[in-house]
């Protein structure tokens, strides 16, 4: 285990514990933890198990997989500005969710929203693979992702534009900001299989990404199957991003900023960065989800707004530094 | 013993025949220089031999599984790409990737052979071009393959680094490895290769010792040049002089 993981994993556990202890029901950790683990009668076990636990689990899962997918995308594209959203899958999942809200399906049936978002993500992956093909070049893949994002974004705007009902429109806008509030264990179970498949796909790419440090030709000559590597990165990222967006909305900048921040801690090697970045992503999202509840407990500050607020300055710093390197 | 055997290898890219019917053997103790004008197909020949691009005919390497091939040949593409700021020692250790071990012995030997001890903790992206070329060559050495193939390994290097690089290839051959290089510097090729292969117009024009392949007639046909050549106590000297009329 690297030193970075030895530092990050306890941090993730500590943040998870803090997150579990925060909420409108004012209970201390020594009271709430036994209620969570052993259950029992009364409102406290229910609060812990049905309200706070899913929130913590989703932050762990979504933050962790965004960090993992971000590191995989950056390693595969050999570009520190790459991020999971680049494939257009998150924008398409958002479109699916928006359609569910607009059509009223999400009111009739609670799981319609995440299911519709998942459908959007799956359709996006199919289009992506058709557009980019099995032997696609990196540039084709990026362009296909950009095109998909643009189409999904435009259609989302169109739905908002034509929305006859201001309540639906504001619900759409708020949903798109991303949040972990009021999620249940159902959301966890819904996202879990897709995320498990995505993590399994991404778990095997470290060796290939390490080899890609030397370029595609050198990696291929070292026995790396580049087609298989691309498929794993694209499908794995699509699975976790699609599932994450479906249950929590658009949460940006985690997959961009976290791998970049932690790259130095693993000596720049893209393989070891995968897991360090996953732990870092979980920590960042847990911290952000704690912050939205602590900073403005009565204003329902959205998680995606906070990650963007914290992430965008990092992005600027990145641009600033790369500008210095070129000069 | 043959480390690479090509039988009637042909490559067609986007409907254009790059080269055809190349037959070539490379064995132990050889430093084979692949020479020819720009666009002659030197890079394509090496990539096809490695099985990285589709070809017709036979290559003993292209028939192997990717894992077997990675233990049979180390390949250094011309573009000296280093995508991330990894430490020099981690870059060299990438050579062990095909073996799936973390053997320190070959990595240390490669670092010592390329004189990288003082640079091992440095970020490889912060090195000079010459230092990066040395680190990348060390990576290929750490792969410990019978055959080493390199595309323009001396391009962009100063004369001292060019000579040092060629001496590493010579030392490898002396140890019993085989080496195949594409080179643009005919003088360097004449001095340091045990054998030259001249590729032009998509065909193998000549294959033999440097003094045979660098004859006036073949230079005029292959490169369209005339050259000054002389024998010195240190070996042959070649200096391209004029374009042939």
HADDOCK unambig.tbl for C-alpha pairs under 7 A between the chains (distance, minus, plus):
assign (segid A and resid 78 and name CA) (segid B and resid 83 and name CA) 5.89 0.50 0.50
assign (segid A and resid 211 and name CA) (segid B and resid 94 and name CA) 6.74 0.50 0.50
assign (segid A and resid 213 and name CA) (segid B and resid 82 and name CA) 5.55 0.50 0.50
assign (segid A and resid 213 and name CA) (segid B and resid 83 and name CA) 4.85 0.50 0.50
assign (segid A and resid 213 and name CA) (segid B and resid 84 and name CA) 6.24 0.50 0.50
assign (segid A and resid 214 and name CA) (segid B and resid 81 and name CA) 5.20 0.50 0.50
assign (segid A and resid 214 and name CA) (segid B and resid 82 and name CA) 5.13 0.50 0.50
assign (segid A and resid 214 and name CA) (segid B and resid 83 and name CA) 6.57 0.50 0.50
assign (segid A and resid 215 and name CA) (segid B and resid 81 and name CA) 5.67 0.50 0.50
assign (segid A and resid 217 and name CA) (segid B and resid 77 and name CA) 6.73 0.50 0.50
assign (segid A and resid 218 and name CA) (segid B and resid 75 and name CA) 6.33 0.50 0.50
assign (segid A and resid 218 and name CA) (segid B and resid 76 and name CA) 6.53 0.50 0.50
assign (segid A and resid 218 and name CA) (segid B and resid 77 and name CA) 6.50 0.50 0.50
assign (segid A and resid 221 and name CA) (segid B and resid 70 and name CA) 5.90 0.50 0.50
assign (segid A and resid 221 and name CA) (segid B and resid 75 and name CA) 6.25 0.50 0.50
assign (segid A and resid 222 and name CA) (segid B and resid 70 and name CA) 4.75 0.50 0.50
assign (segid A and resid 222 and name CA) (segid B and resid 98 and name CA) 5.62 0.50 0.50
assign (segid A and resid 223 and name CA) (segid B and resid 66 and name CA) 4.38 0.50 0.50
assign (segid A and resid 223 and name CA) (segid B and resid 67 and name CA) 4.75 0.50 0.50
assign (segid A and resid 223 and name CA) (segid B and resid 70 and name CA) 5.41 0.50 0.50
assign (segid A and resid 223 and name CA) (segid B and resid 98 and name CA) 6.36 0.50 0.50
assign (segid A and resid 267 and name CA) (segid B and resid 86 and name CA) 5.49 0.50 0.50
assign (segid A and resid 267 and name CA) (segid B and resid 87 and name CA) 6.49 0.50 0.50
assign (segid A and resid 268 and name CA) (segid B and resid 84 and name CA) 5.68 0.50 0.50
assign (segid A and resid 268 and name CA) (segid B and resid 85 and name CA) 5.29 0.50 0.50
assign (segid A and resid 268 and name CA) (segid B and resid 86 and name CA) 4.78 0.50 0.50
assign (segid A and resid 269 and name CA) (segid B and resid 86 and name CA) 5.94 0.50 0.50
